[in-house]
Amino acid sequence: MPNVVVIGAQWGDEGKGKLVDLFTEEADVVVRFQGGNNAGHTVVVDGQKTILHLIPSGILHPGKTCVIGNGVVVDPVVLAQEIAELKERGFLKDDNQLVLSLDAHVIMPWHQALDIAREQRAGAGKIGTTGRGIGPTYEDKVARRGLRVRDLIDEARLARKVKDRLPAAREELARLGAKLDEEDGALVQRYAELGRRLAPYAQDASLWLHKAMKAGKSLLFEGAQGTLLDVDHGTYPFVTSSNTVAGNAACGSGVGPTAIDHVIGITKAYSTRVGSGPYPSELKDATGEELRRIGAEFGATTGRPRRTGWIDALALRYAVRVNGLDGLAMMKLDVLTGFPEVKIAVGYRCGDRTYDEMPSDLETLERCEAIYESLPGWTEKLDGLRRWEDLPATARDYVKHVAKLVGVEVVAVSVGADRGETIVMKNPFHVKKRAAG
């Protein structure tokens, strides 16, 4: 069976959790490879909504194993709570269903305090982080002073590492006019207890995945956020603190790149963005408000209202390029029902210059305005439809035109929030593995 990577092809919030939940039926293992609890995956099953921040949404399927890879930064408070809530609802009955990498870095209280204090100090120049401590944790990781899960489950090592790191963190917080109230000893005791709660799941995830593939298991890799929030390839500095693109699926989980057979990008039928940064197709008018209202565009993690706009073909072509996408899944097509016309950004205008590809310079992109192509809308409701052929002709034309502009086929469309309201035209798990070489 193939191994498949699912990637956000926009600015995040595309509906990856729903597609991962759907494709989990075909996979044996679901792997999260980057990000932290600044992302939320929302899945609706039989009308019941579940929001997961760290554990892959595949955990809602019995008999599937979920892996939190080394590339993820883990808030142990959030993870322990997520595990407890899942167990209360009858999920995760077998602890062997969850694997937590010993090498995943841990979000500590000073990371969250620094994140909030820095944003407050930045004022109008703030990036728009969630304040969950994600950036400072990745910062400590790169500076080689971070704490990992393996440190969390060894109390003596935890105490030593906290003693080494905390004084400098307190000094920086003081310079920012903030502080951490918890005493060192109490903090160590609290996090050592969290370590004991998480220890049953902690192991060498890379080795575990290697053995799973050797045994013929099929893997589904899920990312958090989206391509345009990648720390290298996104709209820097208005990005997240990790690599969100498909190439990091290998690095963030400890498998080789040759293990990946197919890469599917997820896009909404329109676009959204949370936080600051350039967004050429943003709508700040009544149409944008209507998209937000109908699409319930509020962050699963933060509750923040999302910025909304028409779909952007330039951004999607960029995502195809940097991820090596084999296909696109278009989510929330039903949200566009009732609009007399639907628009696609097919170019940018910046002064007297036009662009047909996304410019790499942020300051140029900030000055760009979208050039649109309009297509007829549709009024028919889509939520009861289960076949591509049953969609209104104008809706099918819209999807096909986006695919033509982007240069890859659309393999699935979502027509409602529930698990079953997704039309799959081409399942990557039913396609032959990528040929070697």
C-alpha positions in Angstrom: 0.0 0.0 0.0 1.3 3.5 -0.7 2.4 6.1 1.8 0.6 9.4 1.4 1.3 13.0 2.7 -1.6 15.4 3.2 -0.5 19.1 3.1 -2.3 22.4 3.4 -1.9 24.3 0.2 -2.9 27.7 1.4 -2.5 29.5 4.8 -3.7 26.7 6.9 -7.3 25.9 8.1 -8.0 24.2 4.8 -9.8 21.2 6.2 -6.9 18.8 6.4 -8.4 17.0 9.5 -11.5 16.0 7.6 -9.5 14.5 4.7 -7.1 12.8 7.0 -10.0 11.3 8.9 -11.5 10.1 5.6 -8.2 8.6 4.3 -7.4 7.0 7.6 -9.9 4.3 6.6 -7.3 3.3 3.9 -4.1 3.7 6.1 -2.8 1.7 9.0 -0.8 4.5 10.7 -1.4 8.3 10.8 1.7 10.5 11.5 1.9 14.1 12.6 5.3 15.5 11.7 5.4 19.3 12.6 3.8 22.1 14.4 2.2 22.1 17.8 -1.1 22.9 19.5 -1.3 26.2 17.6 -3.2 24.1 15.0 -6.6 22.5 15.4 -8.2 19.8 13.2 -12.0 19.7 13.3 -13.8 16.5 12.4 -17.5 16.0 12.4 -18.8 12.4 12.7 -22.5 11.7 12.9 -23.0 15.4 13.8 -20.6 15.2 16.7 -17.7 17.7 16.5 -14.2 16.7 17.7 -11.3 19.2 17.7 -7.8 17.8 18.0 -4.7 19.9 18.5 -1.8 17.3 18.7 -3.1 13.8 18.2 -3.9 13.0 14.5 -7.6 12.8 13.8 -7.1 9.2 12.8 -7.4 8.3 16.5 -11.2 8.4 16.0 -10.9 5.2 14.0 -10.6 1.9 15.9 -7.5 -0.2 15.2 -5.4 2.7 13.8 -2.1 3.9 15.3 -1.3 7.6 15.5 2.3 8.8 15.8 3.4 12.2 17.0 6.8 12.7 15.3 10.0 14.3 16.4 9.2 17.4 14.3 6.2 18.3 16.5 6.6 20.5 19.6 4.4 19.1 22.3 2.6 20.9 25.1 2.4 18.1 27.7 -0.6 19.8 29.5 -2.6 19.9 26.2 -1.6 16.4 25.2 -2.4 14.8 28.5 -5.8 16.6 28.5 -6.5 15.5 24.9 -5.7 11.9 25.8 -8.0 12.0 28.9 -10.9 13.5 26.9 -10.6 10.9 24.1 -10.6 8.1 26.7 -13.7 9.6 28.4 -15.5 9.4 25.0 -14.5 5.8 24.4 -11.5 6.4 22.0 -7.9 5.4 22.6 -8.9 2.3 24.5 -5.6 0.7 23.7 -2.5 2.8 24.6 -0.6 1.1 21.8 -2.7 3.2 19.4 -0.6 6.3 20.2 3.2 6.7 19.7 4.9 9.8 21.0 8.5 10.4 19.8 11.1 10.6 22.5 12.8 13.3 20.4 9.8 15.7 20.1 10.6 19.0 21.9 8.4 20.0 24.8 6.7 23.4 25.3 7.4 24.7 28.8 5.7 27.5 30.7 8.5 30.0 29.9 8.0 29.4 26.2 4.3 30.5 26.4 5.2 33.5 28.6 7.9 34.6 26.2 5.6 34.2 23.2 2.9 36.4 24.8 5.3 39.0 26.1 7.1 39.4 22.8 3.9 39.9 20.9 2.7 42.5 23.4 6.0 44.4 23.1 5.9 44.3 19.3 2.6 46.2 19.2 1.6 47.1 15.7 4.5 45.0 14.4 3.3 41.8 15.9 3.3 38.6 13.7 0.0 37.4 15.1 1.1 34.2 16.9 -1.4 32.1 18.9 0.7 32.7 22.1 1.0 28.9 22.6 4.8 29.0 22.9 5.4 27.3 19.6 8.0 29.8 18.2 10.1 30.0 21.4 10.2 26.2 21.7 11.5 25.8 18.1 13.9 28.6 18.9 15.3 26.6 21.9 15.4 23.5 19.7 17.6 25.2 17.1 19.7 26.8 19.8 20.3 23.3 21.2 19.0 24.2 24.6 15.5 22.6 24.3 13.8 19.9 26.4 12.6 16.8 24.7 10.1 14.2 25.7 12.9 11.9 26.8 13.9 14.7 29.3 10.3 15.0 30.5 10.0 11.4 31.5 13.3 11.4 33.5 12.7 13.5 36.6 16.4 14.0 37.5 17.3 15.0 34.0 14.2 17.3 33.8 15.3 19.1 37.0 18.8 19.6 35.7 17.6 21.0 32.4 15.1 23.3 34.0 17.8 24.6 36.3 20.1 25.3 33.3 17.5 27.0 31.1 15.0 28.8 33.4 17.3 31.6 34.8 17.9 33.0 31.3 14.3 32.8 30.5 13.3 34.7 33.6 15.8 37.4 32.8 14.4 37.9 29.3 10.9 37.9 30.7 11.9 40.6 33.2 13.3 42.7 30.3 10.0 42.4 28.6 8.1 43.5 31.7 6.7 40.0 32.3 7.4 37.2 34.7 6.8 33.5 35.5 5.1 33.1 38.9 5.7 29.4 39.4 8.7 28.4 41.5 11.3 26.1 39.9 10.7 23.2 42.2 6.9 23.2 41.8 7.3 23.5 38.0 9.6 20.5 37.9 7.2 18.4 40.0 4.2 19.4 37.8 6.0 18.5 34.6 7.5 15.3 36.0 4.0 14.2 36.8 3.0 15.0 33.2 6.0 13.0 32.0 4.8 10.0 34.0 1.4 10.3 32.4 2.9 10.4 28.9 5.6 7.8 29.4 3.5 4.9 28.3 3.3 6.4 24.8 6.9 7.6 24.4 9.3 5.6 22.3 11.7 5.8 19.3 9.1 6.8 16.7 11.5 6.6 13.8 12.4 2.9 14.6 8.7 2.2 15.2 7.8 3.6 11.7 10.6 1.7 10.1 9.3 -1.6 11.5 5.7 -0.7 10.5 6.8 -0.1 6.9 8.8 -3.3 6.9 5.7 -5.1 8.0 3.8 -3.7 5.0 1.9 -1.0 6.9 0.6 2.0 5.0 1.3 5.4 6.4 -0.7 8.7 6.2 1.3 11.8 7.1 -0.5 14.9 8.2 0.9 18.4 8.4 -0.4 21.4 10.4 -0.9 24.9 9.1 -0.3 25.4 5.4 2.3 25.9 2.7 2.3 29.7 2.8 3.1 29.6 6.6 6.2 27.5 6.1 9.2 29.1 7.8 11.3 28.8 4.6 8.8 28.9 1.8 5.9 31.0 3.3 5.3 34.7 3.5 8.2 35.3 5.9 8.2 36.6 8.6 4.4 36.2 8.8 4.8 32.4 9.1 4.9 29.6 11.6 8.1 28.4 13.1 8.4 25.0 11.3 8.5 23.6 7.8 5.0 22.9 6.8 5.8 21.6 3.3 5.8 17.9 2.2 9.5 17.5 2.4 9.4 17.8 6.1 7.2 14.8 6.4 10.3 12.7 6.2 12.5 14.8 8.4 9.8 15.4 11.1 9.0 11.7 11.5 12.4 10.0 10.9 11.6 8.2 7.7 13.5 8.5 4.4 12.1 10.6 1.5 11.8 7.5 -0.7 9.1 6.3 1.7 6.7 8.9 0.4 4.6 7.8 -2.6 1.9 10.5 -3.1 1.4 14.1 -1.9 -2.1 15.6 -1.8 -2.7 19.3 -1.2 -5.8 20.6 0.6 -7.4 23.8 -0.5 -10.7 25.5 0.3 -12.9 26.5 -2.6 -12.1 30.0 -1.5 -9.3 31.2 0.8 -8.7 32.2 4.4 -5.8 33.5 6.5 -5.3 34.0 10.2 -2.9 36.6 11.6 -0.9 39.3 9.8 0.8 39.1 6.5 0.1 39.7 2.8 -3.1 38.3 1.3 -3.7 39.6 -2.3 -7.2 38.1 -2.7 -8.5 39.2 0.7 -12.1 40.5 0.6 -12.8 43.3 3.2 -16.3 43.8 2.0 -19.7 42.3 2.4 -18.7 39.3 0.3 -15.8 38.6 2.6 -18.2 38.8 5.6 -20.6 36.4 3.9 -17.9 33.9 3.3 -16.8 34.1 6.9 -20.4 33.7 8.1 -21.4 30.8 5.9 -18.1 29.0 6.3 -17.9 29.5 10.1 -14.4 30.9 9.6 -13.2 31.1 13.1 -10.0 29.4 14.4 -10.5 25.9 15.9 -7.7 26.7 18.4 -8.0 30.4 19.0 -11.6 31.3 18.0 -10.1 34.2 16.0 -12.1 35.3 13.0 -10.3 34.4 9.8 -9.6 36.8 7.0 -11.5 35.6 3.9 -11.1 35.9 0.1 -11.5 34.3 -3.3 -9.3 31.3 -4.2 -5.8 32.3 -5.4 -4.5 30.2 -8.4 -1.0 31.8 -8.0 -0.7 30.7 -4.4 -1.9 27.2 -5.3 0.6 26.9 -8.2 3.3 27.8 -5.8 2.1 25.1 -3.4 2.1 22.6 -6.2 5.7 23.5 -6.9 7.3 23.5 -3.5 5.4 20.4 -2.3 5.5 18.3 -5.5 1.7 17.9 -5.3 0.1 15.0 -7.2 -3.4 16.3 -6.7 -5.7 18.7 -4.8 -8.7 18.1 -2.5 -11.1 21.1 -2.6 -12.9 21.6 0.7 -16.0 23.6 1.5 -17.3 23.8 -2.1 -20.8 24.0 -0.5 -20.0 27.4 1.1 -20.0 29.0 -2.4 -23.6 28.0 -3.1 -25.8 31.0 -3.6 -23.1 33.4 -4.8 -24.2 34.8 -8.3 -20.6 34.6 -9.4 -17.4 33.0 -8.1 -14.0 34.5 -8.7 -10.5 33.1 -9.0 -7.3 35.2 -8.6 -5.4 34.6 -11.9 -2.7 37.3 -11.6 -1.5 40.2 -9.4 -1.1 43.8 -10.2 1.6 45.8 -8.5 1.9 49.4 -9.8 2.4 49.2 -13.5 3.6 45.6 -13.4 1.6 42.4 -13.5 2.5 38.9 -12.2 1.3 35.5 -13.2 3.4 33.7 -10.5 3.6 34.6 -6.8 6.5 37.0 -6.3 9.0 35.8 -3.7 9.6 39.3 -2.2 7.3 40.0 0.7 7.2 43.8 0.3 6.3 43.3 -3.4 3.6 40.8 -2.4 2.2 43.2 0.2 1.6 45.8 -2.6 -0.1 43.4 -5.0 -3.8 43.4 -5.8 -5.5 40.4 -7.3 -6.6 40.2 -10.9 -9.7 38.1 -11.1 -11.5 35.8 -13.5 -15.3 35.4 -12.9 -17.3 32.3 -13.4 -21.1 31.7 -13.0 -22.2 30.6 -9.5 -24.8 28.0 -8.6 -27.8 28.0 -6.3 -28.3 24.2 -5.7 -27.5 22.8 -2.3 -24.6 20.3 -2.4 -24.7 18.7 1.0 -26.8 15.7 -0.1 -24.7 14.9 -3.2 -22.4 11.9 -3.2 -21.2 11.7 -6.8 -19.2 14.1 -9.0 -21.7 13.7 -11.8 -24.5 15.0 -9.5 -22.9 18.3 -8.8 -24.3 21.3 -10.7 -22.5 21.9 -14.0 -21.4 25.3 -12.9 -19.8 23.9 -9.7 -18.0 21.2 -11.7 -16.8 23.8 -14.2 -15.4 25.9 -11.3 -13.5 22.9 -9.9 -12.2 21.9 -13.3 -11.1 25.5 -14.1 -9.2 25.7 -10.8 -7.5 22.4 -11.6 -6.5 23.7 -15.1 -5.1 27.0 -13.7 -3.1 25.2 -11.0 -1.8 22.3 -13.2 -2.9 19.3 -11.1 -6.1 17.4 -10.9 -8.7 17.8 -8.2 -9.1 14.3 -6.6 -11.8 15.1 -4.0 -14.3 17.8 -3.2 -16.1 18.4 0.2 -19.7 19.3 0.1 -20.5 19.5 3.8 -19.0 19.3 7.3 -19.7 15.6 8.1 -17.3 12.8 7.4 -19.4 11.3 4.7 -19.9 14.6 2.8 -16.8 14.3 0.6 -16.8 13.1 -3.0 -13.6 11.3 -3.8 -12.8 11.0 -7.5 -9.4 9.5 -7.1 -8.1 7.9 -3.9 -4.3 8.1 -3.6 -4.3 4.9 -1.6 -5.7 3.1 -4.7 -3.0 4.4 -7.0 0.2 2.5 -7.5 3.2 3.5 -5.5 5.6 6.0 -7.0 8.1 4.3 -9.2 11.7 4.2 -7.7 14.1 6.6 -9.4 
